[in-house]
């Protein structure tokens, strides 16, 4: 069986300036692909392009802004405009308060970024994929979409959306060669907790005390593997856990 040759791929990675996104972009570039990274931090985007040269292209915009998404994709020069792989990575968690104490602005930001922006990017790249007769959408979900934890209410709900969106998208594309994969990592040591706790470095670091979390490169390897398998193979869903993480079981609330 012959896998997909990465040298022929144009890969778009949202949220590509750190964490899973940066590791995924770097992994594809190392194998000869052309890579577009998006993000809101211009300096990081500029540094990425400066490091990787003419096989890298950067787009600075906020994925929550639909028109900015449209304009950014419309601005792509050839050959970057023929996107083969979309890695829908941009996403975040904010806060761990119980639902009745949570910040409504945090909820809105998570829903707009993790759900609406992800769906928007898929919608925008799909017509080109269909016209070219090839493509792969990788949605970065989370084990939180299946396994709840205290304070994970809206974040977990957004990742459940990602899982179901990916599943339904595959049914729409069943008459085409376009593949869809949902990758659901567990605890990962990235900027995720720093963002969740709004810059509190000590609290973020405590999240990973006492066990070895996933690394960004672990998730990037899963993305790369799924997208370079032979075209007739579609890896629909991957749950990717650190060895020392597991679901906590059923919770019972007790009086007193």
C-alpha positions, 0 to 999 in steps of 0.5 A, a space after each residue: 500500500 502506498 501512503 500519501 506523499 507529504 512532499 505533495 501536500 499543502 497543509 493549513 494549521 490554525 493556531 499554529 504559533 504554539 503547542 499542537 499547532 506549531 509541532 504539527 506544522 514543524 512535523 509536516 515541514 520536516 517531511 517536505 510539505 508546504 505549510 500555512 500557519 495561522 494565528 494572532 501573534 504576528 511576531 511568532 508567525 514572522 519567526 516561523 516563516 523566517 526559520 522555514 523559508 519559502 515552504 512556509 506561509 503565515 496568515 495573521 487573523 482571529 479565527 472567530 472573525 468570519 470575514 477575516 477567515 475569508 479574506 485570509 484564505 482568499 489572499 493565499 498565493 499559489 501553490 498555497 491556495 490548493 489546500 490538501 489538509 486542514 488541521 483545525 487546531 485553534 482552540 482553548 479552555 478558559 477557567 475552571 469555576 463551577 458553572 454558576 460562577 463561570 465568566 460568560 465572556 469565557 464561555 462565549 470565547 470558547 464556543 466561538 473559537 472551538 465550535 464556530 471558527 472550526 466549522 467556518 474553516 472547514 466550510 471555507 476549504 471544502 469547496 476547493 477540496 471537492 473541486 480538486 478531488 482530494 483533501 483531509 480535515 483534521 479536527 483537534 478535539 479532546 477527551 473532554 468531549 467524552 469524559 467530564 470533569 468538574 469545571 469542564 462544562 462548556 469546554 467539554 461541550 465544545 469538544 463534544 461538538 467537535 466530535 459530532 461535527 467531525 462524524 457528521 461531516 464524514 457522512 456528507 463526504 461519503 461520496 468523495 475521497 475527502 477524509 475527516 479525522 477527529 483527534 482527541 488528546 488528554 492532558 498535554 503540557 503546552 500553553 493550554 493551562 497557562 491560557 486557561 488560568 490567564 497567565 498564572 504560571 504557577 497554577 498552570 505548572 501544577 497541572 502537570 505535577 507528578 506525571 508525564 503529560 502528552 507532549 505537542 509532538 505526540 499529537 503532531 505525530 498522530 496527525 501526521 500518521 492519520 493524514 499520510 496513510 493510503 487514501 482509502 484509509 480514513 482514521 475517524 477518531 483517535 483518543 490519545 491519553 498519557 499513560 497515567 491518566 484515566 477517566 475518574 469514574 462515576 461521581 455521587 453527590 452526598 448530603 453533609 
